[in-house]
Amino acid sequence: MNRNSMVTVWIGTLALSLLVLGCPKKKPTAVPEMETDTRTVAPQEVPPPPAPVVEDETPDPFSQDIETANREAYARGLLGDVYYDFDKADLKPEARDRLARNAEFMRQYPAFVYRVEGHCDERGTNEYNIALGQRRANAAADYLVSLGIPRGRLSTISYGEERPVCTEPDETCWWRNRRAHFLITGRQ
């Protein structure tokens, strides 16, 4: 056999062996079978929907009639009177503090309109007390305006000594009568 034939045989054998044996192929990995649960699963109970939130059925006293609104505002301390020294209409620091709390309430309920009433004790003439009561009512209203309450929501009136809250003839009683009183009179 000549050399060329041997090389040809050898190449043929090699090709045949590669063809038969080939490259080892990867065996596909077996997909694990999913286990099936043959047990029956009881249906889960669905919880009932939450009960609706029941709002407090007590109506807002400030949405009621004006008399109720006034009573509640004073009972809760949201509105309060301011007091003056004898023969004065100047606002003391505690009066300014009270007026600031009144203004806070007035801002919270912007639909209300108010009357500021000026009152005096029984000393002095009726004419003088009417004028002094008006100065007291105006001083309180002016301060509320300075705190941002619109003037159109405020009216003033003086009752002088005509509507006392106390009738004893002593300083403790007179002091309680020297005041500016606030009333909700309506809605805008």
Helices and strands as residue ranges (DSSP letters): H 3-21, G 61-63, H 66-75, E 82-83, H 93-108, E 112-119, H 126-146, G 151-153, E 154-160, H 171-177, E 179-187
